């Protein structure tokens, strides 16, 4: 398969992943088929990443050359986002009885602003007659400016989404790049319009904090491509202090560094991540909060049971394989999530490193994407907005792979 053939495989799998994860959900009763096809598209994307030449950042002159051309696109995107987001925020109020994530984070930020750092994770009596905060610092802390200025917290989610889209657009090669650049831009526009025009389907803008998570994971993807171990460690720490979804990638990443005999990167990556964890969480909030977070996953089984009882459409109308387990096998699903999240990325990394005859590249990137794909497929409660992190990671990778100057064409690769 030549280079253009491998690029075609990547953009086709990305298109399938994007369409199935957005407008494909409108098929309703066919959600089971859509979920399976989405998983297959993700696996094909991972495979195509292995086949392509090593991703690398373009030269500054290349970025500068297209900056003026892309800036109007970004500005139009910001205007459209402001108009559509304003509509949704005015229409849907932030109600803790319907979605308590942001109201809980508001209380956490208020406690922080008042200097009550040790009480940030104490029970909140005014929500659900007493609920314990479950959000790690990188999740709730970005909302601090909005709380301090008494603004609608959801604008932070919108801004984080826009920054993520801007990163993608600025790294897409449009000129002299055949149909790859404009094809990728079209798919990004499709995702953008889904997120900002169909909030009634996924509630990402009005109910969730996932925009912040998406931004972190987009940055981590860029850090992996850059090969900068400090940036990888810092961004990985931010991801871990917001969502656990990439936890299965951490050990394979260290194995990858060891296989490359780049022990310095392994140490720097580990030190940066551990230091960030200590400074951002353990030292300011204490071991008690840490114990609270460790016990948290055990509560997901009970919560999933409540969702099956009260709103089963969360399972039937969204992606993921939880629907195939059903309400009577929640424990089995949870155990499967834990086992697969750790073992599949690890086995994948070991297998890829052992198959040197195929000269696969981008193994660490592919493993990172696979770890997210597996985690979200087996997640206990598959809320629709959770899966968009996978989408942005795919776009971030594709923006670098679908460039004419990514790498020299080189020899054929046997799949």
VENURTA-V682696 format. One record per residue. N is the residue number from 0. SS is DSSP state (helix for helix, strand for strand, loop for the rest). PHI is phi in whole degrees, 0 to 359 (none if undefined). BURIAL is # if it has 16 or more other ideal C-beta (glycine too) atoms within 10 Angstrom, else .. Layout:
N | SS | PHI | BURIAL
N | SS | PHI | BURIAL
This chain:
0 | loop | none | .
1 | loop | 281 | .
2 | helix | 297 | #
3 | helix | 295 | .
4 | helix | 296 | .
5 | helix | 291 | #
6 | helix | 294 | #
7 | helix | 298 | #
8 | helix | 299 | #
9 | helix | 293 | #
10 | helix | 289 | #
11 | helix | 292 | .
12 | helix | 294 | #
13 | helix | 295 | #
14 | helix | 298 | #
15 | helix | 295 | #
16 | helix | 299 | #
17 | helix | 291 | #
18 | helix | 293 | #
19 | helix | 294 | #
20 | loop | 279 | #
21 | loop | 237 | #
22 | helix | 291 | .
23 | helix | 296 | #
24 | helix | 291 | #
25 | helix | 286 | .
26 | helix | 288 | .
27 | helix | 64 | .
28 | helix | 296 | .
29 | helix | 267 | .
30 | helix | 298 | #
31 | helix | 296 | .
32 | helix | 294 | .
33 | helix | 300 | #
34 | helix | 297 | #
35 | helix | 294 | .
36 | helix | 296 | #
37 | helix | 298 | #
38 | helix | 297 | #
39 | helix | 296 | .
40 | helix | 298 | #
41 | helix | 297 | #
42 | helix | 293 | #
43 | helix | 295 | #
44 | helix | 298 | #
45 | helix | 301 | #
46 | helix | 297 | #
47 | helix | 294 | #
48 | helix | 298 | #
49 | helix | 295 | #
50 | helix | 280 | #
51 | loop | 275 | #
52 | loop | 299 | #
53 | loop | 304 | .
54 | loop | 284 | #
55 | loop | 208 | .
56 | loop | 290 | .
57 | loop | 291 | #
58 | loop | 293 | .
59 | helix | 301 | .
60 | helix | 295 | .
61 | helix | 291 | .
62 | helix | 296 | .
63 | helix | 298 | .
64 | helix | 297 | .
65 | helix | 258 | #
66 | helix | 300 | .
67 | helix | 295 | .
68 | helix | 287 | .
69 | helix | 272 | #
70 | helix | 303 | .
71 | helix | 300 | .
72 | helix | 297 | #
73 | helix | 295 | .
74 | helix | 297 | .
75 | helix | 298 | .
76 | helix | 299 | #
77 | helix | 297 | .
78 | helix | 295 | .
79 | helix | 298 | .
80 | helix | 296 | #
81 | helix | 296 | .
82 | helix | 294 | .
83 | helix | 289 | #
84 | helix | 295 | #
85 | helix | 301 | .
86 | helix | 300 | .
87 | helix | 291 | #
88 | helix | 292 | #
89 | helix | 287 | .
90 | helix | 283 | .
91 | loop | 245 | #
92 | loop | 278 | .
93 | loop | 274 | #
94 | loop | 245 | .
95 | loop | 296 | #
96 | loop | 286 | .
97 | loop | 257 | .
98 | loop | 211 | #
99 | loop | 264 | #
100 | helix | 299 | #
101 | helix | 291 | #
102 | helix | 301 | #
103 | helix | 296 | #
104 | helix | 294 | #
105 | helix | 296 | #
106 | helix | 296 | #
107 | helix | 299 | #
108 | helix | 292 | #
109 | helix | 297 | .
110 | helix | 297 | #
111 | helix | 296 | #
112 | helix | 296 | .
113 | loop | 276 | .
114 | loop | 84 | .
115 | loop | 269 | .
116 | helix | 298 | .
117 | helix | 289 | .
118 | helix | 257 | .
119 | loop | 303 | #
120 | loop | 261 | #
121 | loop | 288 | #
122 | strand | 300 | .
123 | strand | 256 | #
124 | loop | 292 | .
125 | loop | 279 | .
126 | loop | 242 | #
127 | loop | 55 | .
128 | loop | 58 | .
129 | loop | 117 | .
130 | strand | 230 | #
131 | strand | 266 | .
132 | loop | 300 | #
133 | loop | 239 | .
134 | loop | 258 | #
135 | loop | 283 | #
136 | helix | 304 | #
137 | helix | 294 | #
138 | helix | 276 | #
139 | helix | 268 | #
140 | helix | 295 | #
141 | helix | 301 | #
142 | helix | 273 | #
143 | helix | 302 | #
144 | helix | 301 | .
145 | helix | 295 | #
146 | helix | 292 | #
147 | helix | 296 | .
148 | loop | 267 | .
149 | loop | 58 | .
150 | loop | 259 | .
151 | loop | 295 | #
152 | loop | 301 | #
153 | helix | 291 | #
154 | helix | 293 | #
155 | helix | 295 | #
156 | helix | 300 | #
157 | helix | 297 | #
158 | helix | 297 | #
159 | helix | 298 | #
160 | helix | 298 | #
161 | helix | 295 | #
162 | helix | 299 | #
163 | helix | 295 | #
164 | helix | 297 | #
165 | helix | 298 | #
166 | helix | 299 | #
167 | helix | 297 | #
168 | helix | 297 | #
169 | helix | 293 | .
170 | helix | 257 | #
171 | loop | 280 | #
172 | loop | 272 | #
173 | loop | 264 | .
174 | loop | 280 | .
175 | loop | 54 | .
176 | loop | 227 | #
177 | loop | 50 | .
178 | loop | 264 | .
179 | helix | 293 | #
180 | helix | 297 | #
181 | helix | 289 | .
182 | helix | 296 | #
183 | helix | 292 | #
184 | helix | 296 | #
185 | helix | 298 | .
186 | helix | 295 | #
187 | helix | 296 | #
188 | helix | 295 | .
189 | helix | 297 | .
190 | helix | 295 | #
191 | helix | 301 | #
192 | helix | 293 | .
193 | helix | 297 | #
194 | helix | 295 | #
195 | helix | 262 | #
196 | helix | 253 | .
197 | loop | 241 | #
198 | helix | 299 | #
199 | helix | 295 | .
200 | helix | 270 | #
201 | helix | 247 | #
202 | loop | 59 | #
203 | helix | 297 | #
204 | helix | 282 | #
205 | helix | 268 | #
206 | helix | 238 | #
207 | loop | 248 | #
208 | loop | 250 | #
209 | helix | 290 | #
210 | helix | 301 | #
211 | helix | 295 | #
212 | helix | 299 | #
213 | helix | 303 | #
214 | helix | 297 | #
215 | helix | 299 | #
216 | helix | 290 | #
217 | helix | 296 | #
218 | helix | 296 | #
219 | helix | 296 | #
220 | helix | 300 | #
221 | helix | 295 | #
222 | helix | 296 | #
223 | helix | 296 | #
224 | helix | 297 | #
225 | helix | 291 | .
226 | loop | 78 | .
227 | loop | 281 | #
228 | helix | 294 | #
229 | helix | 297 | .
230 | helix | 294 | #
231 | helix | 297 | #
232 | helix | 295 | #
233 | helix | 293 | #
234 | helix | 291 | #
235 | helix | 296 | #
236 | helix | 296 | #
237 | helix | 298 | #
238 | helix | 295 | #
239 | helix | 294 | #
240 | loop | 271 | #
241 | loop | 230 | #
242 | loop | 228 | #
243 | loop | 275 | .
244 | loop | 300 | #
245 | loop | 257 | #
246 | helix | 299 | #
247 | helix | 291 | #
248 | helix | 272 | #
249 | helix | 298 | #
250 | helix | 295 | .
251 | helix | 303 | #
252 | helix | 297 | #
253 | helix | 294 | #
254 | helix | 296 | #
255 | helix | 298 | #
256 | helix | 299 | #
257 | helix | 295 | .
258 | helix | 296 | .
259 | loop | 277 | .
260 | loop | 58 | .
261 | loop | 255 | .
262 | helix | 290 | .
263 | helix | 297 | .
264 | helix | 298 | #
265 | helix | 298 | #
266 | helix | 292 | .
267 | helix | 297 | #
268 | helix | 302 | #
269 | helix | 292 | #
270 | helix | 296 | .
271 | helix | 298 | #
272 | helix | 293 | #
273 | helix | 294 | .
274 | helix | 298 | .
275 | helix | 299 | #
276 | helix | 298 | #
277 | helix | 293 | .
278 | helix | 286 | .
279 | helix | 270 | #
280 | helix | 227 | #
281 | helix | 295 | .
282 | helix | 293 | .
283 | helix | 287 | .
284 | helix | 246 | #
285 | helix | 87 | .
286 | helix | 291 | .
287 | helix | 300 | .
288 | helix | 294 | #
289 | helix | 298 | .
290 | helix | 299 | .
291 | helix | 297 | #
292 | helix | 288 | #
293 | helix | 295 | .
294 | helix | 282 | .
295 | helix | 300 | .
296 | helix | 304 | .
297 | helix | 296 | .
298 | helix | 279 | .
299 | helix | 296 | #
300 | helix | 297 | .
301 | helix | 296 | .
302 | helix | 294 | .
303 | helix | 298 | #
304 | helix | 297 | #
305 | helix | 294 | .
306 | helix | 293 | #
307 | helix | 300 | #
308 | helix | 285 | .
309 | helix | 264 | .
310 | loop | 223 | .
311 | loop | 297 | .
312 | helix | 296 | .
313 | helix | 303 | #
314 | helix | 277 | #
315 | helix | 282 | .
316 | loop | 254 | #
317 | loop | 235 | #
318 | loop | 284 | #
319 | loop | 98 | #
320 | loop | 260 | #
321 | helix | 302 | #
322 | helix | 298 | #
323 | helix | 283 | .
324 | helix | 281 | #
325 | loop | 80 | .
326 | loop | 287 | .
327 | loop | 261 | .
328 | loop | 229 | .
329 | helix | 294 | #
330 | helix | 297 | .
331 | helix | 298 | .
332 | helix | 297 | #
333 | helix | 297 | #
334 | helix | 294 | .
335 | helix | 296 | #
336 | helix | 302 | #
337 | helix | 295 | .
338 | helix | 294 | .
339 | helix | 292 | #
340 | helix | 298 | #
341 | helix | 264 | #
342 | helix | 277 | .
343 | helix | 296 | #
344 | helix | 299 | #
345 | helix | 295 | #
346 | helix | 296 | .
347 | helix | 298 | #
348 | helix | 296 | #
349 | helix | 298 | .
350 | helix | 297 | .
351 | helix | 297 | #
352 | helix | 292 | #
353 | helix | 275 | .
354 | loop | 260 | .
355 | helix | 289 | .
356 | helix | 295 | .
357 | helix | 270 | .
358 | loop | 52 | .
359 | loop | 292 | #
360 | loop | 238 | #
361 | loop | 57 | #
362 | helix | 298 | #
363 | helix | 294 | #
364 | helix | 297 | #
365 | helix | 298 | #
366 | helix | 294 | #
367 | helix | 298 | #
368 | helix | 297 | #
369 | helix | 297 | #
370 | helix | 298 | #
371 | helix | 291 | #
372 | helix | 301 | #
373 | helix | 294 | #
374 | helix | 302 | #
375 | helix | 287 | #
376 | helix | 293 | #
377 | loop | 256 | #
378 | loop | 297 | #
379 | loop | 298 | #
380 | loop | 235 | #
381 | loop | 275 | #
382 | loop | 301 | #
383 | helix | 302 | #
384 | helix | 293 | #
385 | helix | 294 | #
386 | helix | 284 | #
387 | helix | 288 | #
388 | helix | 299 | #
389 | helix | 300 | #
390 | helix | 297 | #
391 | helix | 293 | #
392 | helix | 297 | #
393 | helix | 298 | #
394 | helix | 295 | #
395 | helix | 298 | #
396 | helix | 292 | #
397 | helix | 299 | #
398 | helix | 300 | #
399 | helix | 269 | #
400 | helix | 285 | #
401 | loop | 268 | #
402 | loop | 235 | #
403 | loop | 284 | .
404 | loop | 249 | .
405 | loop | 297 | #
406 | loop | 195 | .
407 | loop | 290 | .
408 | loop | 294 | .
409 | loop | 65 | .
410 | loop | 273 | .
411 | loop | 291 | .
412 | loop | 245 | #
413 | loop | 273 | .
414 | loop | 276 | .
